[in-house]
């Protein structure tokens, strides 16, 4: 595929548990890295990639997220209201299924940013996404070329791009960078309830239809207050 | 220290001078040592040395003399600048090789031609383009051509293919189409004219030199020093020098400790300081660790600093695990100790803003002079900051001009030409006339001050200079004008006006396009009238001015005819980038350099200022015609590589033994971010030192300029010597004996204003080219209403026209009047109605009638009250009605009741005593305010809820009040206070500043 998805889904509802106490009064997407909120940073690259519509789910401190997103005016914002119940990374898409349309969409976590903040990873994803061979295409970060990520890694990646889980291995070279292209049809008929994206990835993994693409940039994983500080410092150090 | 000599058999052809070491001194010493210059003063006579620019070439000859031992006569080698490679004079022996190169194209002609091509493209699409926009586009295209020429690219045939393949947004496609100007039209033009682009010629010249060397190798040393090899021209010469029997290349600030993995990253990171050097070495198949340091250099104790700075500038991708890298780097020392060593001699300071930053830099420079013989240099890319520092030093009698010079527009010659060209485009504009008249160097006839006072100040009433000239006499002698100049002054004013007219005629009209030669002729004719041309073109200022003017005329020659306004646009765009180079010898020990001038130079104390993002480094600007990744695919230089060269400059300077880094927390009134280099250094150091870092980075208290600055800025608090509120008590004879009814109000509300006006006889001057104010509008509209009394048959429509006409005569702008037309029609219709309503019982009307009334007071001099009534009606039975027209809101009955607005009652006082000319003494039965505005209104004084009194009763009260007031002020002890009733002062500000109200009241006002 070389067509750019016109719609993106932003997972902005989370409680930001690991970011406490910063997230007690500010929702996590609105925390600032080097003077600009993570939400704005993501929307900036979406706008630069000429994505036209962003669906933003809200739960924790929803008014703040809504005000920040809708005040921009350079991209259409649609809210997916999860005030009543937080649905996690899988359920959120099931609930918003009607808003997603039929074309592939970007799905983005709001705690993943990269430097320099160009839209080229989005271009690369769009170019590599091939519905004939994959259902979802995940952006993968090289754990050695990142800041703020301390896990053991999520996936192994075959030559074809197909992913397998780390499983019992002590380390895996790739971490999910929080950005992917998804086929909305895969959420057809799923119950609107709490579940994580892992649930829909399982069958895809089995069929080798969950693929990954390495991120050609430096990955900043902004998971906790320390990582937020480091990310700011990293941005300032490199003039981004 | 290595004992290997530069030219020893088997010695390396490539050498380096590490960052922070004095490059030119080290090079001179190494050369002197290699050829035994002290004993053989002619040993370098047949040598050829290429350095980056003329400044370094000059400094190098001095260093060579020093190295040979002072007072020795040397036979100097040929020292040339790489930057001058393409100039027309060929190096010795190369005349033949250079003869084959086409003549170099001058920059103005190039820009003019590109402008012409841009213009033609717009015309083909039937669009219009101002000349200054064409110039902006031409400058962008020229930049692109330069980038292409630098890498030797002349073939653009791959561009269309790339556009098809790439996923480009629509506007980029359009711009690629536009680029046909450089891809097709421009090469065709060059060929047709048989000329060569400057940078293309530089590359060709480098090739010619290289070929010449190859054909007949020079016998003496051939040295290419100080270049990073960022451009192909310098790399061609390096390759050629390397093949010579005694050829040597000396690279500036090479990091020889880089590991292979880092080198691979750096080759892909154009903004890394070593990027250009690594590419150069890679092109020669060399690795940095194989490059020796010049043999003249000894261990200088700066290795820790270099390691720290180099580490902090590593490519982004390698900085994920900075902290662990530091441990490896510092072994066997512990990281804290290592970092402390590295930061010895380096201070980092944040200033509150640019003002403080400039002061700190000036203090540091000044302090250097306390130690005999010590030198210091400020390096700063912000020309404004550099000039500030220079100005501060000037206050201490130190002449340290910024090396890049002073902007031409800040010099008298440049400012004068700017005023002239500005005036030419609109010769009747009061502001532009004033600017020209007052520009130093203008030779106007006597009377400029009066011309300004009587003509330029106030509302502008003319549209052309001829109209101004023609209306001057009638207007300035008009008896209706309250203030008029004397007759001999009038002569002078007319002379100035005639002189302006003459000059404008000599220049030619503003609305015509002129060719370059016509411009030249016009200037030749008009300049002798307007200034002393000898003086204008004199000295460095004059030379820089002449160069700019010639450049613009050359551009015009290539572009085509221009209007004076176009010419002004071009002038502003080019002249704002032009500098007048410093003329004097400068200071022997202090320097202010830009980063380019500082390359290869050294000083005992290096001060780096302006270390903020977007100042130093400045990020590559947005690309006008080609996206960045496109440029790279076309093989053009990555714009980011400029950042790499800036980083190389920074690294070299920051490794100096004694260096101070300055940045501002705020710039241009907005929070500013410290430079990424400062952030990196601090981040790295904090990793090793933790909280102790600020102590290590701050200077020791006794040499902290912030303390000196604080001491300079503290002064003894001063006590005011007297009460600040003015209480003037002039002698009784000097006090006014005649005031108008409106001035009586002023005397009550703001006595100081009466003092200033009637005793000191000061009045506020109008600003130049003032807008019409409510007073002017009132007078103009009233004149129209007065005329209506004589010709009521013109009706509402006629009255509306007449109102508009009077306002126009007073100087209202036509565009403002258009929007007001509906309001004026409304007013006219209403007035005609109202006017008709007043006719029954009306016997006679007097408009604009003057009157006065003598007040005789016991023991005081006589006092005259005067008035100018707008309209007095004599009604049936002889009773009088007094009417006053307002364009704003009339005073309320409440204010009249408390005696603070007495204009109307005082007019009754005059009228009932028969004081108005031609109006018999009689009872006044009506006082009416007519408010002529968008929503017209009529109000009879003393008939409302707040005040129920007849005019005669009001007059009685007014008379008592007036007598009290005047009696008071006829006593020598009564002071004229400033606005004791400030809330009632209407036209505030005329004298508020004279009374220094801001010093003693709590009013917040800028009056």
Interface residues (C-beta under 8 A of the other chain):
Chain A: X2 X35 X50 X115 X123 X144 X145 X146 X147 X218 X233 X234 X236 X237 X238 X239
Chain B: X167 X169 X316 X317 X319 X320 X613 X617 X619 X673 X674 X676 X679 X680 X683
